[in-house]
């Protein structure tokens, strides 16, 4: 690295962090967390509208109209809808919005115009918008995964888009709702391709299909009739106090819509769900896909700031204590009622509908280590969290999201990004664990590193599970996955756990080669640069010999920062359940700041040795 390049890197990283840090700190809530703000979702809004129309269209007429106004106003230029306002149109969002528009006032010209343009879009996508074309198109899109195909077709039938009743139900797959009475451990043997936390939708959608188009087999009809009271009790027990299953508007609305259509509009489940949908509706007539990701954005923020002493000092001590206390409160101390998982994990938010997952558990563990005012303050929570993560590890060595895998769905499949985050969490605590757990962690780390070696693509990249890019081939966000894997491998190499450098060097070469001509990164080579992807790429490159790429990324961020009072544009890179896309207002700030501060920390470490952080990319 030439002296002039080093000076330019130092000056640019200092200036950009000076501008980014106040943006992040301004969003901090005095309650001990960052809340963030998920984008409004066309999918969420469409399903909520249909649920209100089934529960009581007169009582909810103002909400239905406001929701339809938002949908009509946010159609894309081609007449369709994407999952987020920034997303290109896709069949799922467009079909659901068209379904919702069936509840509009025919005299409203804006709604009628939006519906006509949606029909033209669906004709291009499916070859028509007749029942046969719609059914074939949805089943083709989701294949054997009925966990989203069945709800979509159920809503389509209830909105009158699949023809007259009851024949319309012939286009809707009958979910085996009676199997929900079986113990969870038997799901894999019953070929029940849902996980436990999808059971409310399985029960509700199966119920309306059974009530309105019962099986022609007398024995099966009788079985389902007798099973229904017990199934509803299961769904009611699984419903959180605020009524929102998983804090997710679509899931909650699908359940409410289906049960209301089955004649159960006054059931406790529907009433609670109705309250959740009312409370989560925004003033502009929209809904987010989920309430918030407060745990995730809080740990991202803490772990970004903690990379340099100067940035961490900008977070007051009382705020650190409040965040630490909040994280400790959020850790599950009992078995979770939906996943039946053991205590020890963290959810994505402190709200009652959330469930523990590996990504948030890893992020919380790293943040707690950084927030400790004295050694050992969070040791008890860390032990339980690490045990929870290790119990989750799959046979292939990787870490899945929610449950140990049997290979049917993304929820239990190992993935490089979460495995990388888990490695970073274990490395933070490895020397502070009880001897037995430390030895277990060492063995688990070895298997995780082997998993990452096997998961690396021939070109040096890794594919993540929960982040994507709609402009990339196969919508894969190789920049995110590769940057996260490289960060974990570099941290493992730094303490001697990884001897072979080939994995890291191939990954670094891929990241450098993926940089765009403007200096920034998108989700893959040639894809438009974003703050989020440029930030994670910089974090992985920090402290390496790739000075020109580092300076290019810093310069791109510096030149694209909007004025301080204007928001940074958020890219729809997040993937929710069923691959629904979302953007998060804090992502461009926190990911860009993470990358910039990683570069600053690497420069400081080169001169004085490590300051706060022991790795270049927090979980």
QUIZIVEN-V26659 format. One record per residue. RES is the residue in one letter. PSI is psi in whole degrees, 0 to 359 (* if undefined). D_CENTER is the distance of its C-alpha to the mean C-alpha in Angstrom with 1 decimal. Layout:
BEGIN
RES_PSI_D_CENTER / RES_PSI_D_CENTER
END
This chain:
BEGIN
X_128_38.2 / X_159_40.9 / X_321_41.7 / X_322_40.9 / X_317_37.4 / X_319_36.7 / X_319_38.0 / X_320_35.9 / X_314_32.7 / X_314_33.7 / X_317_34.7 / X_317_31.6 / X_322_29.1 / X_315_31.1 / X_317_31.2 / X_318_27.6 / X_325_26.5 / X_326_29.1 / X_328_27.5 / X_323_23.8 / X_314_24.3 / X_327_25.7 / X_318_22.7 / X_315_20.4 / X_329_23.0 / X_330_23.7 / X_354_20.3 / X_136_20.8 / X_143_21.7 / X_351_24.8 / X_2_23.2 / X_25_21.7 / X_162_18.2 / X_133_16.4 / X_324_14.7 / X_189_13.4 / X_114_13.1 / X_147_10.4 / X_157_12.4 / X_148_14.3 / X_125_13.4 / X_322_16.4 / X_311_15.0 / X_315_14.5 / X_318_17.9 / X_316_19.7 / X_323_19.0 / X_317_19.8 / X_313_23.0 / X_325_24.0 / X_314_23.5 / X_321_25.7 / X_331_28.2 / X_324_28.6 / X_307_28.8 / X_92_31.4 / X_329_31.6 / X_313_34.4 / X_330_32.9 / X_20_29.7 / X_322_31.5 / X_320_30.7 / X_319_26.9 / X_315_27.0 / X_317_29.0 / X_319_26.8 / X_317_23.7 / X_325_25.7 / X_318_27.0 / X_315_23.5 / X_313_22.7 / X_323_26.1 / X_343_25.8 / X_20_22.5 / X_147_23.4 / X_168_23.4 / X_334_26.8 / X_1_26.9 / X_352_26.6 / X_186_23.2 / X_149_19.8 / X_177_16.4 / X_322_13.0 / X_163_13.2 / X_339_16.7 / X_356_16.5 / X_148_15.6 / X_159_18.6 / X_145_19.6 / X_161_18.5 / X_320_20.3 / X_305_17.8 / X_320_17.3 / X_316_21.0 / X_316_22.3 / X_319_20.5 / X_320_21.8 / X_319_25.2 / X_313_25.2 / X_324_24.6 / X_348_27.4 / X_344_29.8 / X_9_29.9 / X_166_31.2 / X_119_34.8 / X_338_36.6 / X_352_38.6 / X_112_35.7 / X_327_36.1 / X_321_32.7 / X_317_30.9 / X_320_33.4 / X_317_33.0 / X_320_29.2 / X_318_29.7 / X_319_32.3 / X_326_30.2 / X_320_27.4 / X_321_30.0 / X_321_31.1 / X_314_27.6 / X_327_27.1 / X_319_30.6 / X_324_29.7 / X_319_26.5 / X_355_27.9 / X_2_31.6 / X_170_32.1 / X_24_30.7 / X_161_33.0 / X_316_31.8 / X_318_32.4 / X_319_30.5 / X_313_27.5 / X_313_27.3 / X_320_27.9 / X_318_25.3 / X_315_22.5 / X_325_23.6 / X_322_23.9 / X_322_20.4 / X_355_18.8 / X_228_21.7 / X_353_22.1 / X_100_18.7 / X_357_20.0 / X_339_17.1 / X_329_16.2 / X_317_19.5 / X_314_21.5 / X_319_19.8 / X_313_20.1 / X_328_23.7 / X_312_24.5 / X_320_23.6 / X_320_25.6 / X_315_28.5 / X_334_28.5 / X_6_28.6 / X_17_31.6 / X_354_30.3 / X_20_31.3 / X_183_34.9 / X_149_37.1 / X_152_36.4 / X_0_36.6 / X_336_36.7 / X_332_33.3 / X_346_31.8 / X_340_33.2 / X_353_30.4 / X_123_27.7 / X_136_27.1 / X_114_28.2 / X_143_25.6 / X_72_27.5 / X_330_26.9 / X_336_29.8 / X_347_28.0 / X_344_25.6 / X_346_28.8 / X_153_28.7 / X_145_27.6 / X_325_24.1 / X_345_25.7 / X_356_27.3 / X_317_24.4 / X_327_24.5 / X_335_28.3 / X_0_28.1 / X_36_25.7 / X_98_23.4 / X_52_20.3 / X_160_18.0 / X_169_16.7 / X_324_18.1 / X_358_15.4 / X_0_15.9 / X_321_19.6 / X_319_19.9 / X_318_19.1 / X_315_21.4 / X_312_24.1 / X_315_24.0 / X_321_23.9 / X_326_26.4 / X_313_28.5 / X_323_28.9 / X_318_29.7 / X_318_32.2 / X_321_33.8 / X_342_34.3 / X_73_35.0 / X_159_36.0 / X_148_36.7 / X_350_40.2 / X_116_40.7 / X_318_42.4 / X_320_41.3 / X_322_37.6 / X_315_38.0 / X_318_39.7 / X_315_37.1 / X_323_34.3 / X_317_36.5 / X_331_37.2 / X_338_33.7 / X_314_32.2 / X_318_33.1 / X_323_31.6 / X_319_28.4 / X_326_28.1 / X_323_28.7 / X_312_25.8 / X_324_23.4 / X_320_25.0 / X_328_24.7 / X_347_21.0 / X_128_20.5 / X_169_19.8 / X_327_22.4 / X_359_20.8 / X_350_20.4 / X_106_16.6 / X_121_15.2 / X_18_11.8 / X_20_12.2 / X_121_11.2 / X_312_13.9 / X_312_14.0 / X_313_14.4 / X_318_16.8 / X_322_18.7 / X_317_19.2 / X_312_20.7 / X_315_22.9 / X_314_24.0 / X_314_25.0 / X_322_26.9 / X_318_28.6 / X_336_29.7 / X_6_31.0 / X_17_33.3 / X_36_31.4 / X_336_30.5 / X_4_32.1 / X_150_30.3 / X_321_28.7 / X_314_25.3 / X_318_25.6 / X_317_27.0 / X_317_24.3 / X_320_21.6 / X_315_23.8 / X_321_23.8 / X_316_20.1 / X_322_19.9 / X_314_22.8 / X_331_21.4 / X_357_18.0 / X_136_19.8 / X_163_20.3 / X_337_23.7 / X_5_23.4 / X_12_22.8 / X_171_19.1 / X_146_16.0 / X_165_12.4 / X_330_9.8 / X_162_9.2 / X_304_11.8 / X_171_10.2 / X_50_8.3 / X_321_11.9 / X_314_12.0 / X_310_9.6 / X_333_11.3 / X_314_14.6 / X_324_14.6 / X_318_13.7 / X_313_16.6 / X_313_19.0 / X_334_18.6 / X_308_19.2 / X_327_22.2 / X_358_23.6 / X_332_24.4 / X_147_27.7 / X_321_30.1 / X_314_30.7 / X_322_27.1 / X_326_26.6 / X_337_29.9 / X_345_28.6 / X_110_26.4 / X_154_29.2 / X_321_30.0 / X_329_29.6 / X_319_26.0 / X_317_25.3 / X_319_26.9 / X_319_25.0 / X_315_21.6 / X_313_22.9 / X_321_24.2 / X_318_21.0 / X_320_19.0 / X_324_21.8 / X_330_21.8 / X_344_18.1 / X_134_18.8 / X_130_19.5 / X_0_23.2 / X_169_23.6 / X_140_22.4 / X_135_19.4 / X_338_20.7 / X_309_17.9 / X_344_17.2 / X_20_20.7 / X_155_19.5 / X_162_21.8 / X_159_21.6 / X_339_20.3 / X_167_16.5 / X_144_14.3 / X_178_11.6 / X_352_8.8 / X_166_11.6 / X_6_15.3 / X_155_15.4 / X_341_17.1 / X_356_14.7 / X_161_12.0 / X_157_12.5 / X_144_12.8 / X_160_10.7 / X_323_12.0 / X_313_9.8 / X_328_10.5 / X_316_13.9 / X_315_14.7 / X_320_13.9 / X_321_15.9 / X_318_18.7 / X_316_19.1 / X_318_19.1 / X_323_21.7 / X_318_23.9 / X_332_24.0 / X_355_24.7 / X_124_27.5 / X_334_30.8 / X_150_32.8 / X_136_32.2 / X_359_31.1 / X_322_29.8 / X_19_26.5 / X_319_27.9 / X_316_27.7 / X_323_24.1 / X_319_23.4 / X_313_25.5 / X_320_23.7 / X_319_20.2 / X_320_21.5 / X_320_23.2 / X_317_20.1 / X_317_18.3 / X_325_21.6 / X_340_21.9 / X_342_18.6 / X_132_19.9 / X_168_20.6 / X_331_24.1 / X_0_23.2 / X_344_22.4 / X_170_18.6 / X_127_15.9 / X_186_13.5 / X_307_10.4 / X_326_12.2 / X_151_15.7 / X_140_18.4 / X_150_18.6 / X_16_21.0 / X_11_19.6 / X_324_18.9 / X_162_15.1 / X_334_12.0 / X_331_11.3 / X_8_14.5 / X_137_15.0 / X_146_15.5 / X_145_13.6 / X_321_15.1 / X_313_12.3 / X_324_11.9 / X_317_15.6 / X_317_16.4 / X_323_14.7 / X_320_16.6 / X_313_19.7 / X_322_19.6 / X_316_19.3 / X_322_22.2 / X_328_24.3 / X_324_24.1 / X_358_25.6 / X_325_27.7 / X_357_31.0 / X_9_30.6 / X_156_29.9 / X_151_32.7 / X_314_34.6 / X_317_33.4 / X_328_29.7 / X_317_30.2 / X_320_31.9 / X_320_29.2 / X_321_26.6 / X_317_28.8 / X_318_28.9 / X_320_25.2 / X_319_24.7 / X_317_27.3 / X_323_25.4 / X_319_22.1 / X_322_24.0 / X_321_25.7 / X_313_22.4 / X_324_21.3 / X_318_24.8 / X_330_24.5 / X_348_21.1 / X_134_22.4 / X_161_23.4 / X_331_27.0 / X_0_26.4 / X_356_24.8 / X_163_21.1 / X_146_18.1 / X_121_15.3 / X_172_11.7 / X_318_9.4 / X_8_5.8 / X_142_7.5 / X_185_10.4 / X_121_13.3 / X_348_15.0 / X_355_18.3 / X_160_18.4 / X_134_20.0 / X_13_17.9 / X_25_15.0 / X_140_14.4 / X_81_13.6 / X_332_16.4 / X_312_16.9 / X_309_13.7 / X_318_14.3 / X_318_18.0 / X_318_17.9 / X_317_15.9 / X_316_18.2 / X_317_21.2 / X_316_20.6 / X_318_20.5 / X_321_23.5 / X_321_25.4 / X_321_24.9 / X_320_26.2 / X_325_29.1 / X_334_30.1 / X_13_31.1 / X_9_32.6 / X_340_30.2 / X_120_29.8 / X_323_33.1 / X_126_32.3 / X_351_31.2 / X_319_30.8 / X_313_27.0 / X_314_26.4 / X_322_29.0 / X_320_27.7 / X_317_24.2 / X_319_25.7 / X_322_27.9 / X_316_25.0 / X_315_23.3 / X_318_26.6 / X_338_27.4 / X_353_24.1 / X_140_25.1 / X_166_26.2 / X_335_29.7 / X_357_28.7 / X_340_27.5 / X_184_23.7 / X_144_20.9 / X_198_18.6 / X_346_16.3 / X_167_19.6 / X_134_23.3 / X_354_24.6 / X_142_21.3 / X_137_21.5 / X_146_20.9 / X_162_18.2 / X_319_18.1 / X_309_14.7 / X_326_15.9 / X_323_19.4 / X_313_18.4 / X_327_16.8 / X_316_19.7 / X_320_22.2 / X_322_20.9 / X_326_21.5 / X_342_24.9 / X_132_26.1 / X_5_29.5 / X_180_30.1 / X_0_33.0 / X_62_31.1 / X_321_32.3 / X_319_32.6 / X_320_28.9 / X_314_28.0 / X_322_30.4 / X_317_29.1 / X_317_25.5 / X_317_26.8 / X_321_29.1 / X_312_26.5 / X_314_24.4 / X_319_27.7 / X_344_29.0 / X_0_25.9 / X_128_25.3 / X_168_26.2 / X_153_28.8 / X_328_27.8 / X_354_27.6 / X_142_25.4 / X_151_21.6 / X_136_20.1 / X_132_18.5 / X_135_14.7 / X_142_13.6 / X_75_11.0 / X_349_9.4 / X_143_5.6 / X_123_4.9 / X_188_4.0 / X_147_6.9 / X_27_10.0 / X_40_8.7 / X_133_8.6 / X_146_8.4 / X_158_7.9 / X_157_9.6 / X_129_10.0 / X_326_13.7 / X_342_13.8 / X_311_12.1 / X_326_15.4 / X_307_17.4 / X_323_15.9 / X_320_15.3 / X_317_18.7 / X_323_20.3 / X_312_19.0 / X_316_20.7 / X_316_23.8 / X_330_24.4 / X_319_24.0 / X_316_26.8 / X_317_28.8 / X_320_28.4 / X_320_29.6 / X_317_32.6 / X_318_33.5 / X_323_33.2 / X_331_35.5 / X_320_38.0 / X_355_37.8 / X_173_35.6 / X_145_32.2 / X_278_31.6 / X_308_28.5 / X_149_25.9 / X_1_26.7 / X_173_24.3 / X_1_23.3 / X_107_19.5 / X_160_17.8 / X_*_14.9
END
